[in-house]
Amino acid sequence: MYSLPQLPYSYEALEPVISREIMRLHHAGHHQAYVDKLNQALAGQPDELKDRPLVQLLAGIDELPNSIRTAVRNNGGGHYNHSLFWQVMSPNGGGEPVGKLAQAIEQKYSSFAAFKAQFTEAATGLFGSGWVWLTADLSIETSPNQDSPIMNGAAEPLLGLDVWEHAYYLDYKNKRADYIEAWWDVIDWEFVAERFQAK
Ligand code: MN3
């Protein structure tokens, strides 16, 4: 059985970038619902599927039984994506990465500012609901709905940004670009760098 992970900070910790109200609804409401529906989908399935680690469950999404494939895609994806999203943010976040991650980003994008501009463009341009990712090989990718790079068999992403309206609408209304711009102030680059160096 999957369960809702605790946030590594309080609901109000990311204010003013993300309000207490959004964090509470997003974590205790939306994320909890993904966990509950994932558990419902797996109930009655063989132990092999129930016991399979989430990353492997999602990597093998196309081989799952028809009857649960869409539910696991949406809700297992939602659980995985949000579990990462909470961790890539911190009340002490912001600034720029340092060390090997900083060097690698500069090598690939020429500067952190250029990387930030490209990531922001992908996030503002994504139509509808979805996510923007910094993948393990430092590419910028988007995915619709609750899809995740690991569903294509790729390595786990380093960083993800939720651009579903539920992530910002209460605070920013239709101004997605303002949410994205503010979000850079809460990115936990230390956490992202640890993921980068652990791969
Ligand atoms: Mn969300």
Boltz pocket constraint, residues with backbone or C-beta under 6 A from the ligand:
constraints:
  - pocket:
      binder: B
      contacts: [[A, 26], [A, 30], [A, 82], [A, 162], [A, 164], [A, 166], [A, 167]]
      max_distance: 6.0
